[in-house]
């Protein structure tokens, strides 16, 4: 299982630590929080002492991210993100980790303080539109000795939990991809090699 989540762990941790530089008591909004990277980012943000507003998908996604430590969690498809964010952090949130794009991300950007910080892993589509008061940081997960040592310390300190949505034998990889394409996968889908 460790190999299955390594890239996702690096993406989540480097978004929180390197791209955003989250500090204790900051208010952070994570959109895409109930997905594979998001569930890990929630835990790393809490490890850094952030107050976390998690935007998830569906009731089960909201429940999952709350269980993982989010201070407030909402269904981004059904609730007004701007309104909840302003209630959560009366002076707007300090930072946004965007793990999905689109209209919901635009609402998250509206909830950012001036100046604010937004980070997203390359590949999020559509990319967030530039705004002059927001520092936008696209990033790729970097793998190296230093990064793995940093990740190991964070995983141990957070007592990281990796939600597994489903597990398929390798010969059913097509079925696993079909499940991913259907969307609303909470956590990770694994392929069993042996």
VEXTOR-169080 format. One record per residue: residue in one letter; x, y, z of N, C-alpha, C in turn. Coordinates in steps of 0.1 Angstrom, whole numbers, plus 5000, padded with zeros to 4 digits. Layout:
N
AXYZXYZXYZ/...
***
This chain:
194
X500849885000500050005000500950135000/X502050125006502950245007503350294993/X503650204984503950244971502750314964/X501550264967500350314960500150454964/X500450504975500150634980501350734980/X502550684977503650774979503550904971/X503250894958503151014950502051104955/X500951054960499851134965500251204978/X501051124986501551184999502451304996/X503351284986504251394983503551514978/X502551494969501751604964501051674975/X500351604984499651664995500551745004/X501651685009502551745018503251865012/X503751855000504451964994503552084990/X502252054988501252164987501152234999/X501052165010500852235024502152295028/X503252225028504452275033505252375024/X505452335012506352405003505552514995/X504552474988503852564979503052674987/X502452634998501652725006502452775019/X503252695024503952735036503052755048/X502152665050501052675060501752685074/X501252775082501652805096500552785106/X500952755118500052735129498952855130/X497752815132496652905133496152975121/X496752945109496253005097494952935093/X494153005086492952945081493152905066/X492952775064493252715051491952645046/X491752665033490652605026491252505016/X490752375016491152275007489952234999/X490052244986488952204977489452074970/X488551974970488851844965489351764977/X488851794989489351735001489051595003/X488051544997487651404999488251304989/X489051354980489751274970491051214976/X491751144968492951074972494051164978/X494351274971495351374976494751454987/X493451494985492851574995492751515009/X492451395010492351325023493651335031/X494751325023496051335029496451485033/X496051575024496351715026495551765039/X494351715041493651755053494451715066/X495051595066495751555077497151635079/X497751665068499051745069498751885073/X497651945068497352085073497052085088/X496351985093496051975107497351955115/X498251875109499551855116500351985118/X500152075108500852205109500052305117/X498952265123498252355132497252455126/X496952425113496052515106494552485110/X493752595109492252575110491852545095/X491152435094490852385080489452375077/X489052445065487752435059487952345047/X487252225047487452125037486252125028/X486452135015485352135005485351994999/X484351915001484251774997483151754988/X482951624984481851594975480851494982/X479651534983478551444989478651435004/X477551385010477551365025478651275030/X478951165022479951075027481351135026/X481551225016482851295016483051395027/X481951465030481951565041482251485054/X481551375056481851295069483251245069/X483751205058485151155058486151255062/X486151375056487151475059486951535073/X485751535078485551575092486151475101/X486051345098486651235106488251245105/X488751295094490151305093490751435099/X489851525104490351635112489951775107/X489151785096488751915092487951985103/X488152115105487352185115485952215110/X485852245097484552255091484652185077/X483552115073483552045061482152065054/X482152095041480952115034480952045021/X479752025015479651975001479652094992/X480752104984480952214975479952224964/X479252114961478252114951476852164956/X476652164969475352194974475352314983/X476452364988476552474997477252594991/X477052714996477652834992479052844998/X480052814990481452814995481852955001/X481453054994481853194998481253225012/X479953195014479353225026479953145038/X480153015036480652935046482052975050/X482853015039484253055042484353185050/X483453275047483453405054482953385069/X482053285071481653245085482853185092/X483553095085484653015090485853115094/X486153205086487253295088486753435085/X486353515095485653635093486453735084/X487753725084488553815076489053745063/X488353645059488753565047489853465051/X489953355043490953255046492353305041/X493353245047494753285044495253215031/X494853085029495453015018494352905013/X494552875000493752764994494652664988/X494352534990494952434983493952374974/X494152394961493152354950493552224944/X492752124947492951994941491951964930/X491052064927490152054916489852194911/X489452214899489252344894487752374891/X487452474883486152504879485452614888/X484152624887483452724893483552724909/X483652604914483852604929485152664933/X486152644925487452704928487352854927/X486652904918486453054917485853104930/X484853034935484253074948485253074959/X486152974959487152964970488153084969/X488453124956489353234954488653364959/X487353374958486653494963486753504978/X487053384985487053385000488453415005/X489453434996490853455000491053605005/X491853615015492253755019493053825009/X493253955010494154025001495354075009/X496554035006496953934996496653795002/X496453694992496253564996497153464988/X497153334992497953234986497153124981/X497353074969496652964963497752874957/X497652744960498552644953497752534947/X498252484936497552364930498552284923/X498452154923499352064916499052084901/X500152084893499952094878499051974874/X498152004865497151904860495751944864/X495552024874494252074878493652154866/X492452114862491852184851490452224854/X489952334850490852444844491652504855/X492852554851493752624860493052754866/X493352784878492752904884493153034876/X492153124874492453244867493253344876/X494253414870495053504878494253614884/X494553654896494053774902495253844909/X495253974908496454044912496754034927/X495754014935496054004949496253864955/X496353774945496553634950497853584944/X498753524952499953464948499553314944/X499653284931499253154927500453074924/X500552954930501752864929501352734923/X501652704911501452574905502652494909/X502552364912503652284916503552134912/X504652074911504751924909505351864921/X504951744925505551674936506951634932/X507951664941509351644938509751524947/X510351424941510851304948512351314949/X512851294961514351294963514551254978/X515851234981516151184995515651285005/X515851415003515451515013513951515014/X513251505003511751505003511151375009/X511851265007511351145014511551145029/X512651205033512951215047511851305054/X511551415047510551515052509151445052/X508851375042507551295041507551195053/X508551125055508551015065508251085079/X508951195082508651265095507251305096/X506651365085505351405086504351295087/X504551185080503651065080503651015094/X504751005101504850945114504151045124/X504451175123503851275132502351275131/X501851275119500451285116499651155119/X500451045121499850905121498750895110/X499350915098498550935086497650815084/X496350845080495450735076495150755062/X495150645054494950645040493650575037/X492550655034491250595031491350515018/X490950395018490950305006489450285002/X489150334990487750324984487450184979/X488450124973488249994967489649934963/X489649804962490849734958490449624948/X491249624937490949534925492249454922/X492049324918493249254913493649324900/X494949304897495549374885494749344872/X494349214871493549184859492249254857/X491749324868490549404867490849554867/X492049584862492449724861491449814853/X490849754843489849834835488649864843/X488249774852487049794861487449904871/X488649904876489150014885489150144878/X489550154866489550284858488150324856/X487250234853485850274851485250334864/X485650274875485150324888485650474890/X486950494887487550634888486750724878/X486550684866485850764856484450804861/X483750724868482450754873482450864884/X483650894890483751004899483350964913/X483451064922483051054936483650934943/X484950914941485750814948486350874960/X486050824972486550874984487750794988/X488950864988490150794991490850734978/X491550624980492350574969491650444964/X491950414951491650284945492950214943/X493050094948494250014947494149904937/X495249864931495349744922496349654930/X495849524932496649424938497449354927/X498749354929499649294919499749144921/X499749104933499848964936498748924946/
***
